[in-house]
Amino acid sequence: MRGTPLSGLSGLGLAALLALLFGCSQPAQGPALLDDYLQRLSRTLDAEAPDATSLWAPPRLRDAGIAPLEIPRAKLDVLDFLALSGCELQVNLGRRNSSLGRNAAASQVLLLDLEFLALAPACVNALRSAGNEQLALQIQAAQAMKIRFLPHRIFNALLAGPEYEQFWKLPGALAAYPETAGGAVIDSLHWFDRAIQMWLSGDYRFQVDQLEDQLFHLRNGDGGALLLAATLQARTLDRGNALLAHRLERGPLCPGTSATATATTLKTVVSKFFAGGVQPWLAQLDLRDRELLPPIRGIEAQLAPVLPDAFQRWSKQREATLTTLRSMPRTHIAALQALAASCTGGLLGGAPQT
């Protein structure tokens, strides 16, 4: 017995079609593709797409109330500073105690701490060789404090810094995103992931120009665009899911096994405008997520013991939003398959699969 025109969308058929078209064509602007698909779906089923059933809003880092962590300051007075003559650490302390050093950005203070930690062991040895055990112990105490609070210092310079906030800032529009996204920010995120691992393991090597360059690339990254895109596709497909569910509640799309014009049109809309239009764009978003998020998660995992509650709450909201890049399309495919099954009059041989 032959199936109806919509039967090609059921079971593994739809999944195979999507797999065939997945990423094979360059997408146009994703938001326009989503809107066009939803409108066509609504006209085909002769029903208005309802408002989103859930509140889909991208979490804004700037609204999370994340403040820099408190870090105590090591005390070395002027006499101690003068006693360091001949020790490279003296230059570091001089910069820190200058007017510029006292008002330095968190990233520059991090660099000063890393330099201190790199120079301290040689200075301690030199002081002990010169018989200045008391000052050597002071330097060691300052060194221990800086090691203890190094994760805090990194958090303040990176995750609580203006560059990370800018990275997650929502853009006014997506345009051709993510096709236009660059790779410099991905290299930057991997650089920070590796650098933090190095610093926390006791290797304090660094280059000042590298840190500032990586922060520049981070500032110009597209985390906010990815969040906005994930929210937009979740909101739109959620409306499509509700539309399909409401249509299914009205009864089968086809009476018995008879073909209908609606079934034929729906098959065309799904194959051409979802699988051939929306899905390639979703594939690019999924790829961008898999490029950006692993180093971000690596950075945050290394700093997990010091992450404040406000940051952890925002991070969980971000992860939940980005999870919809994979979960919402699957849910939509399942809703399409359910309607396809109702049309074929039980000819599927089992429940639809996604």
C-alpha positions as CSV (number, residue, x, y, z in Angstrom):
1,M,0.0,0.0,0.0
2,R,1.3,3.4,-0.9
3,G,1.9,6.1,1.7
4,T,0.5,9.6,1.4
5,P,2.7,12.5,0.3
6,L,3.6,13.4,3.9
7,S,4.8,9.9,4.7
8,G,8.2,10.8,3.3
9,L,8.7,13.0,6.4
10,S,8.0,10.3,8.9
11,G,10.3,8.1,10.9
12,L,13.8,8.0,9.7
13,G,12.8,9.6,6.4
14,L,12.9,13.2,7.8
15,A,16.0,12.6,9.8
16,A,17.8,11.3,6.6
17,L,16.6,14.3,4.6
18,L,17.9,16.6,7.2
19,A,21.2,14.8,7.4
20,L,21.5,15.0,3.6
21,L,21.0,18.8,3.6
22,F,22.8,19.5,6.9
23,G,25.3,22.2,6.2
24,C,25.4,21.6,2.4
25,S,24.4,25.1,1.4
26,Q,25.4,28.5,2.5
27,P,22.5,30.0,4.5
28,A,21.0,33.4,4.0
29,Q,20.3,35.5,7.1
30,G,19.0,33.2,9.7
31,P,16.3,35.3,11.3
32,A,14.7,35.9,7.9
33,L,14.8,32.2,7.2
34,L,13.1,31.4,10.5
35,D,10.4,34.0,10.0
36,D,9.7,32.9,6.5
37,Y,9.5,29.2,7.5
38,L,7.1,29.9,10.4
39,Q,4.9,32.0,8.2
40,R,4.7,29.3,5.6
41,L,4.0,26.7,8.2
42,S,1.2,28.8,9.6
43,R,-0.4,29.3,6.2
44,T,-0.1,25.7,5.2
45,L,-1.8,24.5,8.4
46,D,-4.3,27.4,8.2
47,A,-3.6,28.5,11.8
48,E,-1.9,31.5,13.5
49,A,1.4,30.7,15.1
50,P,0.8,31.3,18.9
51,D,3.2,33.3,21.0
52,A,6.1,31.5,22.5
53,T,4.9,29.2,25.3
54,S,8.1,29.9,27.3
55,L,10.0,33.1,28.2
56,W,13.0,33.0,25.9
57,A,15.4,35.8,26.9
58,P,19.2,35.7,26.5
59,P,21.0,36.2,29.9
60,R,23.0,39.4,30.0
61,L,26.3,39.3,31.7
62,R,26.2,43.0,32.5
63,D,22.9,42.5,34.4
64,A,24.2,39.7,36.5
65,G,25.7,41.9,39.2
66,I,29.2,40.5,39.0
67,A,31.7,42.4,41.1
68,P,35.5,42.0,41.3
69,L,36.7,39.7,44.1
70,E,38.3,41.2,47.2
71,I,42.1,40.6,47.3
72,P,44.3,41.6,50.3
73,R,47.4,43.6,49.5
74,A,50.8,42.4,50.6
75,K,52.7,45.0,52.7
76,L,56.2,46.0,51.9
77,D,57.2,49.4,53.2
78,V,59.7,51.9,51.7
79,L,62.6,50.6,53.7
80,D,62.0,47.1,52.4
81,F,61.8,48.5,48.9
82,L,65.2,50.2,49.3
83,A,66.7,47.1,50.8
84,L,65.9,45.3,47.5
85,S,68.6,47.2,45.6
86,G,70.2,44.9,43.1
87,C,67.2,42.6,43.0
88,E,64.9,42.7,39.9
89,L,61.9,42.6,42.1
90,Q,62.6,46.2,43.1
91,V,61.5,47.4,39.7
92,N,58.3,45.5,40.0
93,L,57.5,47.0,43.4
94,G,58.4,50.4,42.1
95,R,55.8,50.1,39.2
96,R,53.2,48.8,41.6
97,N,53.6,51.7,44.0
98,S,53.6,54.4,41.4
99,S,50.5,56.4,40.7
100,L,50.0,54.5,37.5
101,G,50.4,51.2,39.3
102,R,47.9,52.1,42.0
103,N,45.3,52.9,39.4
104,A,46.1,50.2,36.9
105,A,43.5,48.1,35.2
106,A,42.9,44.6,36.6
107,S,44.7,43.1,33.6
108,Q,47.8,45.2,34.4
109,V,47.7,44.3,38.1
110,L,47.6,40.6,37.0
111,L,50.7,41.1,35.0
112,L,52.5,42.8,37.9
113,D,51.6,39.8,40.2
114,L,52.8,37.3,37.6
115,E,56.1,39.2,37.3
116,F,56.4,39.3,41.1
117,L,55.9,35.6,41.3
118,A,58.4,35.0,38.5
119,L,61.1,37.2,40.1
120,A,60.5,36.4,43.8
121,P,62.5,33.1,44.1
122,A,65.8,34.6,42.7
123,C,65.3,37.6,45.0
124,V,64.8,35.5,48.1
125,N,68.0,33.6,47.3
126,A,69.9,36.8,46.8
127,L,68.6,38.2,50.1
128,R,69.6,35.1,52.0
129,S,73.0,35.1,50.4
130,A,73.4,38.7,51.7
131,G,72.2,37.7,55.2
132,N,68.9,39.5,55.0
133,E,66.7,36.6,56.2
134,Q,64.0,38.9,57.6
135,L,63.3,40.5,54.2
136,A,63.6,37.2,52.5
137,L,60.8,35.9,54.7
138,Q,58.7,38.9,54.0
139,I,59.1,38.4,50.2
140,Q,58.1,34.7,50.7
141,A,55.0,35.7,52.7
142,A,54.0,38.1,49.9
143,Q,54.7,35.4,47.3
144,A,52.5,32.9,49.2
145,M,49.7,35.4,49.4
146,K,49.9,36.2,45.7
147,I,49.8,32.5,44.8
148,R,46.8,31.9,47.0
149,F,44.9,34.8,45.4
150,L,46.1,34.3,41.8
151,P,42.8,32.7,40.7
152,H,41.0,35.7,42.2
153,R,43.3,38.0,40.3
154,I,42.8,36.1,37.0
155,F,39.0,36.2,37.5
156,N,39.1,40.0,38.1
157,A,41.2,40.6,35.0
158,L,39.3,38.2,32.7
159,L,35.9,37.1,33.7
160,A,35.0,40.2,35.6
161,G,36.7,42.5,33.1
162,P,35.2,44.8,30.5
163,E,36.4,42.6,27.6
164,Y,34.5,39.5,28.7
165,E,31.4,41.6,29.3
166,Q,31.8,43.1,25.8
167,F,32.3,39.5,24.4
168,W,28.8,38.5,25.7
169,K,27.1,41.8,24.9
170,L,24.0,41.2,22.7
171,P,24.2,42.8,19.3
172,G,21.5,45.0,17.8
173,A,21.0,42.5,14.9
174,L,22.4,39.2,13.7
175,A,22.7,40.1,10.0
176,A,24.6,37.2,8.3
177,Y,25.9,35.7,11.6
178,P,27.6,33.3,12.1
179,E,28.9,33.2,8.6
180,T,30.7,36.5,9.2
181,A,32.3,35.5,12.5
182,G,36.1,35.4,12.7
183,G,38.6,33.0,14.2
184,A,40.8,35.4,16.2
185,V,38.5,35.1,19.2
186,I,38.7,31.3,19.2
187,D,42.5,31.5,19.2
188,S,42.3,34.1,22.0
189,L,40.1,31.9,24.2
190,H,42.4,28.9,23.8
191,W,45.3,31.1,24.6
192,F,43.7,32.1,27.9
193,D,42.8,28.5,28.7
194,R,46.4,27.4,28.2
195,A,47.9,30.5,30.0
196,I,45.7,30.0,33.1
197,Q,46.7,26.4,33.3
198,M,50.3,27.4,33.1
199,W,50.0,30.2,35.7
200,L,48.1,28.0,38.2
201,S,50.6,25.3,37.9
202,G,53.4,27.7,38.9
203,D,54.8,28.7,35.5
204,Y,54.5,32.5,35.5
205,R,56.0,33.3,32.1
206,F,54.1,35.9,30.2
207,Q,54.4,38.6,27.6
208,V,52.7,41.9,28.3
209,D,51.8,42.6,24.6
210,Q,50.3,39.1,24.3
211,L,47.8,39.5,27.1
212,E,46.6,42.9,25.9
213,D,46.3,41.6,22.3
214,Q,44.3,38.6,23.5
215,L,42.0,40.8,25.5
216,F,41.5,42.9,22.4
217,H,40.4,39.9,20.3
218,L,38.1,38.8,23.2
219,R,36.4,42.2,23.3
220,N,35.6,41.8,19.6
221,G,34.2,38.3,19.9
222,D,30.7,37.0,19.2
223,G,29.5,35.3,22.4
224,G,26.5,37.7,22.6
225,A,25.6,37.1,19.0
226,L,25.6,33.3,19.6
227,L,23.3,33.8,22.7
228,L,20.9,36.0,20.7
229,A,20.8,33.5,17.8
230,A,20.1,30.6,20.2
231,T,17.3,32.6,21.8
232,L,15.8,33.6,18.5
233,Q,15.8,30.0,17.1
234,A,14.4,28.6,20.3
235,R,11.6,31.2,20.4
236,T,10.6,30.7,16.8
237,L,10.7,26.9,16.8
238,D,8.8,26.9,20.1
239,R,6.0,28.7,18.3
240,G,6.3,26.2,15.4
241,N,6.0,23.3,17.9
242,A,2.9,24.8,19.5
243,L,1.4,25.4,16.0
244,L,2.0,21.7,15.1
245,A,0.6,20.5,18.4
246,H,-2.5,22.5,18.1
247,R,-3.1,21.3,14.5
248,L,-2.6,17.7,15.7
249,E,-5.3,18.3,18.4
250,R,-7.8,19.0,15.7
251,G,-7.4,15.5,14.3
252,P,-5.3,13.8,11.5
253,L,-4.0,15.9,8.7
254,C,-5.3,13.3,6.2
255,P,-8.4,11.2,6.6
256,G,-7.3,7.6,6.5
257,T,-4.6,7.1,3.9
258,S,-6.0,9.7,1.5
259,A,-3.6,12.3,0.2
260,T,-4.4,16.0,0.7
261,A,-3.2,19.2,-0.8
262,T,-2.2,20.3,2.7
263,A,0.0,17.2,3.2
264,T,1.7,17.8,-0.1
265,T,2.3,21.5,0.7
266,L,3.6,20.7,4.2
267,K,6.1,18.2,2.8
268,T,7.4,20.9,0.5
269,V,7.6,23.6,3.2
270,V,9.5,21.3,5.5
271,S,12.0,19.9,3.0
272,K,12.6,23.2,1.2
273,F,12.3,25.9,3.9
274,F,13.2,24.1,7.1
275,A,15.6,21.3,6.0
276,G,17.0,23.3,3.1
277,G,16.9,26.8,4.6
278,V,16.7,27.0,8.4
279,Q,18.6,23.8,9.1
280,P,21.9,24.8,7.4
281,W,21.9,28.0,9.4
282,L,21.3,26.1,12.6
283,A,24.2,23.8,11.6
284,Q,26.5,26.8,11.5
285,L,25.3,28.0,14.9
286,D,25.9,24.6,16.3
287,L,29.4,24.6,14.9
288,R,30.1,28.0,16.3
289,D,28.9,26.9,19.7
290,R,31.3,23.9,19.5
291,E,34.2,26.2,18.6
292,L,33.6,28.9,21.2
293,L,32.4,27.1,24.3
294,P,35.0,24.4,25.0
295,P,37.8,26.9,25.9
296,I,35.3,29.1,27.8
297,R,34.3,26.1,29.9
298,G,37.9,25.2,30.4
299,I,38.7,28.7,31.7
300,E,35.7,28.7,34.0
301,A,36.4,25.2,35.3
302,Q,40.0,26.2,36.3
303,L,38.6,29.2,38.2
304,A,35.6,27.3,39.6
305,P,36.7,27.4,43.3
306,V,36.6,31.3,43.3
307,L,33.7,31.9,40.9
308,P,31.1,34.0,42.8
309,D,27.5,32.9,43.0
310,A,26.3,35.6,40.6
311,F,28.7,34.5,38.0
312,Q,27.7,30.8,38.4
313,R,24.0,31.7,38.1
314,W,24.6,33.6,34.9
315,S,26.8,30.7,33.5
316,K,24.1,28.2,34.1
317,Q,21.5,30.4,32.3
318,R,24.0,30.8,29.4
319,E,24.5,27.0,29.2
320,A,20.7,26.4,29.3
321,T,20.2,28.9,26.4
322,L,22.9,27.5,24.2
323,T,21.6,23.9,24.8
324,T,18.6,24.9,22.8
325,L,20.8,25.0,19.7
326,R,20.6,21.2,19.7
327,S,17.5,20.4,21.7
328,M,15.0,22.7,20.1
329,P,15.5,21.5,16.5
330,R,15.2,17.9,17.6
331,T,12.0,18.8,19.4
332,H,10.7,20.5,16.3
333,I,11.5,17.4,14.1
334,A,9.7,15.2,16.6
335,A,6.6,17.5,16.3
336,L,6.7,17.3,12.5
337,Q,7.0,13.5,12.6
338,A,4.0,13.3,15.0
339,L,1.9,15.2,12.5
340,A,3.3,13.1,9.7
341,A,2.3,10.0,11.6
342,S,-1.3,11.3,12.0
343,C,-1.5,11.8,8.3
344,T,-0.4,8.3,7.2
345,G,-3.1,6.5,9.2
346,G,-0.7,4.3,11.2
347,L,1.5,3.2,8.2
348,L,4.7,4.2,10.0
349,G,5.2,0.9,11.7
350,G,6.1,2.5,15.0
351,A,6.6,5.8,16.7
352,P,8.4,8.6,14.8
353,Q,12.1,8.8,15.5
354,T,14.3,11.9,15.7
